[in-house]
Amino acid sequence: MSTDFSPAGAMSGALALAAIVAVTGCVPLAVATRATTRGGLTVHEGAVPDGLSYRLWISPEATAGKPHRLAVWLHPTRDSGEAQVEALAPVLARHGWALLVPLKTEYVGWTSVEVKALFSRTLVEVARLPGVNPQLPMLIGFSAGGQMALHLWQKAPDAVSAVVVLGTVPTLVSD
């Protein structure tokens, strides 16, 4: 896993940008999206220019007046792990969470470029969907994704509501 996430504080800046865009309604990105229904949830799939493609699982009960907060999946190395984490989408939805699953062509850990693309481009676009609250997401990471979740939390602890790590060796980041 790459931990060259710099400059320091970039995650909090990206999340702040996402919140500003969500509130101010800046010009949307050109995004290819489609929505389907699976297991009682709405599934939005999109491709964001200079961002990561994604799949968002959200309850149809989530509305602008009662938005669901984001649980962001940070996948392991060599695999998306999407089948395992997407099985949790109905449980998360019952508790007011929408599940954001980034999709990539290669799963070889996380780079600073990918993290910035996820939080400054993809999350910004997902925040435009009805019923999504992008502020203070929960990060869920497995293996290398868990290490990245810990790294991001260490860099900007006030930018996330919670960090869930599975099968991860805790690592400390030095400035």
MARDORO-882245 format. One record per residue (C-alpha): x, y, z; residue in three letters. Coordinates in pm, whole numbers. Example, Ala and Ser with C-alpha at 12.3 -4.5 7.8 and 13.67 -1.06 7.14 Angstrom:
BEGIN
> X | Y | Z | r
> 1230 | -450 | 780 | ALA
> 1367 | -106 | 714 | SER
//
This chain:
BEGIN
> X | Y | Z | r
> 0 | 0 | 0 | MET
> 126 | 344 | -83 | SER
> 110 | 596 | 197 | THR
> 236 | 897 | 4 | ASP
> -86 | 1087 | 77 | PHE
> 39 | 1442 | 63 | SER
> 18 | 1728 | 125 | PRO
> -78 | 1674 | 487 | ALA
> -440 | 1746 | 541 | GLY
> -541 | 1685 | 180 | ALA
> -820 | 1452 | 289 | MET
> -983 | 1712 | 509 | SER
> -953 | 1960 | 222 | GLY
> -1114 | 1713 | -17 | ALA
> -1400 | 1643 | 226 | LEU
> -1447 | 2014 | 285 | ALA
> -1460 | 2061 | -92 | LEU
> -1719 | 1785 | -118 | ALA
> -1932 | 1952 | 148 | ALA
> -1900 | 2294 | -16 | ILE
> -1999 | 2158 | -355 | VAL
> -2293 | 1971 | -206 | ALA
> -2419 | 2282 | -31 | VAL
> -2351 | 2538 | -303 | THR
> -2457 | 2322 | -596 | GLY
> -2158 | 2402 | -816 | CYS
> -2164 | 2295 | -1178 | VAL
> -2187 | 1916 | -1195 | PRO
> -1921 | 1701 | -1352 | LEU
> -2000 | 1515 | -1673 | ALA
> -2090 | 1181 | -1521 | VAL
> -2229 | 866 | -1675 | ALA
> -2472 | 719 | -1420 | THR
> -2747 | 465 | -1404 | ARG
> -2974 | 356 | -1122 | ALA
> -3129 | 16 | -1064 | THR
> -3307 | -149 | -773 | THR
> -3156 | -452 | -601 | ARG
> -3278 | -613 | -282 | GLY
> -3501 | -316 | -203 | GLY
> -3217 | -63 | -233 | LEU
> -3142 | 186 | -509 | THR
> -2803 | 121 | -666 | VAL
> -2641 | 412 | -848 | HIS
> -2344 | 331 | -1069 | GLU
> -2133 | 606 | -1216 | GLY
> -1807 | 697 | -1383 | ALA
> -1654 | 1029 | -1281 | VAL
> -1394 | 1202 | -1503 | PRO
> -1065 | 1223 | -1312 | ASP
> -1235 | 1034 | -1030 | GLY
> -1312 | 672 | -957 | LEU
> -1608 | 480 | -1089 | SER
> -1843 | 381 | -812 | TYR
> -2147 | 193 | -695 | ARG
> -2366 | 357 | -431 | LEU
> -2621 | 153 | -236 | TRP
> -2890 | 367 | -74 | ILE
> -3234 | 318 | 74 | SER
> -3524 | 461 | -125 | PRO
> -3630 | 612 | 210 | GLU
> -3327 | 846 | 202 | ALA
> -3441 | 1191 | 90 | THR
> -3308 | 1544 | 81 | ALA
> -3494 | 1604 | 408 | GLY
> -3364 | 1283 | 566 | LYS
> -3033 | 1203 | 394 | PRO
> -2821 | 899 | 471 | HIS
> -2458 | 942 | 567 | ARG
> -2185 | 773 | 364 | LEU
> -1997 | 459 | 454 | ALA
> -1697 | 452 | 218 | VAL
> -1541 | 115 | 134 | TRP
> -1164 | 111 | 96 | LEU
> -1086 | -219 | -73 | HIS
> -793 | -450 | -14 | PRO
> -500 | -509 | -246 | THR
> -559 | -741 | -545 | ARG
> -939 | -751 | -509 | ASP
> -1231 | -512 | -481 | SER
> -1397 | -708 | -200 | GLY
> -1722 | -561 | -326 | GLU
> -1928 | -880 | -296 | ALA
> -1844 | -909 | 73 | GLN
> -1903 | -545 | 166 | VAL
> -2211 | -499 | -53 | GLU
> -2377 | -777 | 146 | ALA
> -2375 | -526 | 434 | LEU
> -2561 | -257 | 235 | ALA
> -2911 | -351 | 362 | PRO
> -2795 | -348 | 725 | VAL
> -2618 | -15 | 679 | LEU
> -2928 | 131 | 509 | ALA
> -3149 | 29 | 802 | ARG
> -2921 | 237 | 1023 | HIS
> -2917 | 545 | 798 | GLY
> -2601 | 478 | 597 | TRP
> -2547 | 467 | 220 | ALA
> -2261 | 245 | 105 | LEU
> -2014 | 389 | -147 | LEU
> -1802 | 125 | -322 | VAL
> -1523 | 269 | -543 | PRO
> -1449 | 61 | -852 | LEU
> -1110 | 52 | -1020 | LYS
> -954 | -140 | -1303 | THR
> -658 | -249 | -1090 | GLU
> -659 | -332 | -721 | TYR
> -301 | -291 | -610 | VAL
> -345 | -90 | -292 | GLY
> -411 | 282 | -268 | TRP
> -208 | 571 | -405 | THR
> -236 | 937 | -313 | SER
> -374 | 1008 | -662 | VAL
> -656 | 754 | -615 | GLU
> -743 | 882 | -267 | VAL
> -757 | 1239 | -393 | LYS
> -969 | 1129 | -692 | ALA
> -1207 | 945 | -460 | LEU
> -1256 | 1227 | -211 | PHE
> -1226 | 1534 | -433 | SER
> -1407 | 1408 | -746 | ARG
> -1611 | 1093 | -685 | THR
> -1742 | 1191 | -342 | LEU
> -1832 | 1536 | -476 | VAL
> -2043 | 1380 | -749 | GLU
> -2204 | 1123 | -519 | VAL
> -2299 | 1409 | -282 | ALA
> -2525 | 1544 | -559 | ARG
> -2749 | 1238 | -551 | LEU
> -3077 | 1280 | -364 | PRO
> -3065 | 1156 | -6 | GLY
> -2686 | 1160 | 37 | VAL
> -2511 | 1341 | 322 | ASN
> -2135 | 1353 | 243 | PRO
> -2028 | 1509 | 572 | GLN
> -1830 | 1298 | 819 | LEU
> -1829 | 968 | 631 | PRO
> -1745 | 639 | 796 | MET
> -1442 | 468 | 640 | LEU
> -1453 | 89 | 618 | ILE
> -1128 | -74 | 508 | GLY
> -996 | -424 | 474 | PHE
> -625 | -512 | 453 | SER
> -453 | -233 | 253 | ALA
> -783 | -46 | 257 | GLY
> -783 | -63 | 636 | GLY
> -432 | 75 | 646 | GLN
> -542 | 362 | 420 | MET
> -847 | 425 | 642 | ALA
> -618 | 447 | 946 | LEU
> -378 | 672 | 756 | HIS
> -658 | 909 | 651 | LEU
> -797 | 917 | 1004 | TRP
> -453 | 1001 | 1145 | GLN
> -417 | 1287 | 895 | LYS
> -767 | 1430 | 948 | ALA
> -945 | 1276 | 1248 | PRO
> -1220 | 1540 | 1249 | ASP
> -1311 | 1468 | 884 | ALA
> -1460 | 1124 | 951 | VAL
> -1724 | 995 | 1192 | SER
> -1575 | 648 | 1234 | ALA
> -1312 | 410 | 1103 | VAL
> -1376 | 37 | 1075 | VAL
> -1075 | -179 | 992 | VAL
> -1070 | -551 | 921 | LEU
> -764 | -773 | 874 | GLY
> -532 | -475 | 896 | THR
> -193 | -433 | 1057 | VAL
> -212 | -96 | 1233 | PRO
> 46 | 146 | 1103 | THR
> 144 | 491 | 1226 | LEU
> 209 | 772 | 985 | VAL
> 496 | 1005 | 1050 | SER
> 478 | 1362 | 927 | ASP
//
